[in-house]
């Protein structure tokens, strides 16, 4: 096809550069670009608005999907004194629903989780573990004796992405 070896080599080098740039960009996709707003923790966690603290753009980057709707506040399984934000990224062609959530709870909620296939995680908070929660694989982080954090993603759970968001939230907590 190419009779000129210099042209063939130049096209091959250009193709390799293009592939390298594409791979480099895909490796960055799970890293949020924005920093979180400071999260002031008081005696009433239900007053904390995680939806305002965590930019939806960060969740889209971490989830690798555009959100289908605006983030919504919620209480973690109707547990009084908790504060959370849920992120809906719609469904794929097979009907799988993609979602994520982040919630702040008391330390006692952390201690009361019915562990199932839990795996300890080091290097995040005072203690942390992953376990199969009622709706998704959850990362539970004990911030201190009185505060805990839970991060989950479904229908495509990703433990590394959950750790990214957990670290951002921990860094923002005041």
C-alpha positions in Angstrom: 0.0 0.0 0.0 2.8 2.5 1.0 5.8 2.4 -1.2 7.6 5.1 0.7 9.0 3.6 4.0 9.4 7.1 5.5 5.7 7.9 5.0 4.8 4.5 6.5 7.0 5.1 9.6 5.6 8.6 10.0 2.0 7.4 9.9 2.8 4.6 12.4 4.4 7.1 14.8 1.4 9.4 14.5 -0.9 6.5 15.2 1.1 5.5 18.3 1.0 9.1 19.6 -2.7 9.2 19.1 -3.3 5.9 20.9 -1.0 7.1 23.8 -2.9 10.3 24.2 -6.3 8.5 24.1 -5.1 6.0 26.8 -3.7 8.8 29.0 -7.0 10.6 28.9 -9.0 7.5 29.8 -6.8 6.9 32.8 -7.7 10.3 34.1 -11.4 9.7 33.9 -11.9 8.5 37.4 -10.3 11.6 39.0 -12.6 14.5 39.8 -11.3 17.9 38.7 -13.1 20.1 41.2 -12.3 20.3 44.9 -15.1 20.0 47.4 -16.5 22.8 49.3 -15.7 22.7 53.0 -18.3 20.5 54.9 -19.0 21.9 58.4 -20.1 19.2 60.7 -22.3 20.2 63.6 -24.5 18.3 66.1 -27.2 17.8 63.5 -26.0 15.9 60.4 -29.4 16.3 58.7 -28.4 20.0 58.2 -25.4 19.1 56.0 -26.1 19.4 52.3 -23.8 16.9 50.6 -25.4 17.7 47.2 -24.1 21.2 47.4 -20.7 20.1 48.8 -20.0 17.5 46.1 -20.2 19.0 42.5 -22.3 16.8 40.2 -19.5 17.1 37.7 -17.2 15.2 40.1 -19.8 12.4 40.4 -20.2 12.3 36.6 -16.4 11.9 36.2 -16.2 9.2 38.9 -19.2 7.3 37.6 -18.1 7.8 34.0 -21.7 8.6 33.1 -23.8 11.8 32.8 -26.4 12.2 35.4 -30.0 11.7 34.2 -31.3 14.1 36.8 -30.1 16.6 39.5 -28.6 15.1 42.7 -31.2 14.7 45.5 -30.9 14.8 49.2 -32.0 11.8 51.3 -31.7 10.3 54.7 -29.8 7.0 54.8 -32.6 4.3 54.9 -34.8 6.8 56.9 -32.3 6.8 59.7 -32.9 10.1 61.7 -29.9 12.4 61.9 -28.3 11.3 58.7 -27.6 13.3 55.5 -27.0 12.0 52.1 -27.0 12.8 48.4 -28.0 10.3 45.7 -27.0 10.5 42.0 -29.0 8.9 39.2 -27.1 8.2 36.0 -30.0 6.5 34.2 -30.2 3.0 32.7 -28.3 1.4 29.9 -29.8 -0.5 27.0 -30.1 -3.7 29.1 -32.1 -1.9 31.7 -29.3 -1.7 34.3 -29.7 1.3 36.6 -26.6 3.3 37.4 -26.6 5.3 40.6 -24.4 6.4 43.4 -24.8 7.9 46.8 -22.8 9.5 49.7 -24.2 9.8 53.2 -23.0 11.0 56.6 -24.2 9.0 59.6 -23.4 8.8 63.3 -20.6 6.5 64.4 -23.2 4.2 65.9 -24.8 3.5 62.5 -21.3 2.5 61.3 -21.0 0.1 64.2 -24.5 -1.4 63.6 -24.0 -2.5 60.0 -24.9 -6.2 59.4 -21.6 -7.1 57.8 -21.8 -9.4 54.8 -18.7 -10.3 52.8 -16.9 -7.3 54.3 -13.3 -6.5 53.4 -11.2 -4.1 55.6 -9.8 -1.1 53.8 -6.7 0.6 55.1 -5.6 4.2 54.7 -9.0 5.9 54.8 -10.4 7.4 58.0 -10.0 5.8 61.4 -11.3 2.5 60.0 -13.0 1.5 56.8 -14.5 -1.6 55.0 -16.4 -2.6 52.0 -19.5 -4.8 52.3 -22.5 -5.9 50.2 -25.1 -3.5 51.3 -28.9 -3.8 50.6 -28.6 -2.1 47.3 -25.0 -1.8 46.3 -21.4 -2.6 47.4 -20.8 0.0 50.1 -17.7 1.7 51.4 -18.1 2.5 55.1 -15.6 4.9 56.6 -15.4 5.7 60.3 -14.3 9.3 60.5 -14.1 9.4 64.3 -16.1 7.9 67.2 -19.2 10.1 66.4 -19.1 10.4 62.5 -19.2 7.9 59.6 -19.4 8.1 55.9 -20.9 5.7 53.4 -20.2 5.7 49.6 -21.8 3.3 47.1 -22.2 2.9 43.3 -24.4 0.5 41.4 -25.3 -1.2 39.0 -21.6 -1.1 38.3 -19.9 -1.1 41.7 -16.3 0.2 41.7 -14.3 0.2 44.9 -11.6 2.5 43.6 -14.1 5.2 42.6 -15.8 4.9 46.0 -12.4 5.5 47.7 -11.8 8.6 45.5 -15.1 10.2 46.6 -14.6 9.1 50.3 -11.1 10.8 50.4 -12.5 14.0 48.8 -15.3 14.1 51.4 -12.9 13.3 54.3 -10.6 16.1 53.1 -13.5 18.6 53.1 -14.9 17.7 56.5 -14.2 20.4 59.1 
